Amino acid sequence: MKKKLTLSIEGAIVRKIKAYSRRSGKSVSEFFEEVVEQITNNKRPDRKPWSATWGGTLQLTKADAARDDRMGYLVRKAKAKGIRAK
């Protein structure tokens, strides 16, 4: 059963919500329902885990391994574990 709800929101935010709703083809009410569902279920859709987005993209070089700082130490440690370096 649908219920009406009155909210007080800054004008700039209302404009953003309406623009987003138009782009996504949803009503403002559908947008709020979706956001509340996400928050209450502790989910963030349309967002991949960090490892799925960036995993395997770091390209380590021999110059990185030669560095005399924390980065060099980590590269050498990764190489010792068998992670490929260019």
C-alpha positions as CSV (number, residue, x, y, z in Angstrom):
1,M,0.0,0.0,0.0
2,K,1.5,3.3,-1.1
3,K,1.6,6.3,1.4
4,K,2.3,9.9,0.8
5,L,5.3,11.5,2.4
6,T,6.3,15.1,2.6
7,L,10.0,16.0,2.7
8,S,11.9,19.2,3.0
9,I,14.9,19.1,0.8
10,E,17.3,21.8,-0.5
11,G,16.3,23.1,-4.0
12,A,19.6,22.2,-5.6
13,I,19.2,18.6,-4.4
14,V,15.7,18.4,-5.7
15,R,16.9,19.5,-9.1
16,K,19.6,16.8,-9.0
17,I,17.1,14.2,-8.0
18,K,14.6,15.2,-10.7
19,A,17.4,15.2,-13.4
20,Y,18.6,11.8,-12.3
21,S,15.1,10.4,-12.3
22,R,14.5,11.7,-15.8
23,R,17.8,10.2,-17.1
24,S,17.0,6.8,-15.5
25,G,13.4,6.8,-16.5
26,K,12.1,6.5,-13.0
27,S,9.9,8.7,-10.9
28,V,11.3,10.6,-7.9
29,S,9.2,8.3,-5.7
30,E,10.8,5.2,-7.3
31,F,14.2,6.7,-6.8
32,F,13.6,7.3,-3.1
33,E,12.1,3.8,-2.7
34,E,15.2,2.3,-4.3
35,V,17.6,4.3,-2.2
36,V,15.8,3.5,1.0
37,E,15.8,-0.2,0.1
38,Q,19.5,-0.1,-0.6
39,I,20.3,1.7,2.7
40,T,18.2,-0.6,4.8
41,N,19.6,-3.7,3.1
42,N,23.2,-2.3,3.4
43,K,23.7,-2.8,-0.4
44,R,25.1,-0.5,-3.0
45,P,24.1,-1.5,-6.4
46,D,25.9,-0.5,-9.6
47,R,29.1,-0.6,-7.6
48,K,31.6,-3.5,-8.0
49,P,33.9,-4.5,-5.3
50,W,37.3,-2.8,-5.5
51,S,39.1,-6.0,-6.3
52,A,36.7,-6.7,-9.3
53,T,37.4,-3.2,-10.7
54,W,41.1,-2.9,-10.1
55,G,42.4,-6.4,-9.5
56,G,45.3,-7.3,-11.8
57,T,45.8,-3.8,-13.2
58,L,48.9,-2.9,-11.3
59,Q,51.9,-3.4,-13.6
60,L,55.1,-3.8,-11.7
61,T,58.5,-3.1,-13.4
62,K,62.1,-4.0,-12.6
63,A,62.6,-0.3,-11.9
64,D,59.9,-0.6,-9.2
65,A,61.7,-3.5,-7.6
66,A,65.0,-1.5,-7.6
67,R,63.5,1.3,-5.6
68,D,64.9,1.8,-2.1
69,D,61.6,2.7,-0.4
70,R,58.4,1.0,0.8
71,M,57.1,0.5,-2.8
72,G,60.3,-1.3,-3.8
73,Y,60.1,-3.5,-0.7
74,L,56.5,-4.4,-1.6
75,V,57.4,-5.2,-5.2
76,R,60.2,-7.4,-4.2
77,K,58.0,-9.2,-1.7
78,A,55.3,-9.7,-4.4
79,K,57.9,-11.1,-6.8
80,A,59.1,-13.5,-4.2
81,K,55.5,-14.8,-3.9
82,G,55.4,-15.3,-7.7
83,I,53.5,-12.3,-8.8
84,R,54.6,-11.3,-12.3
85,A,56.4,-8.1,-13.0
86,K,57.2,-6.6,-16.4
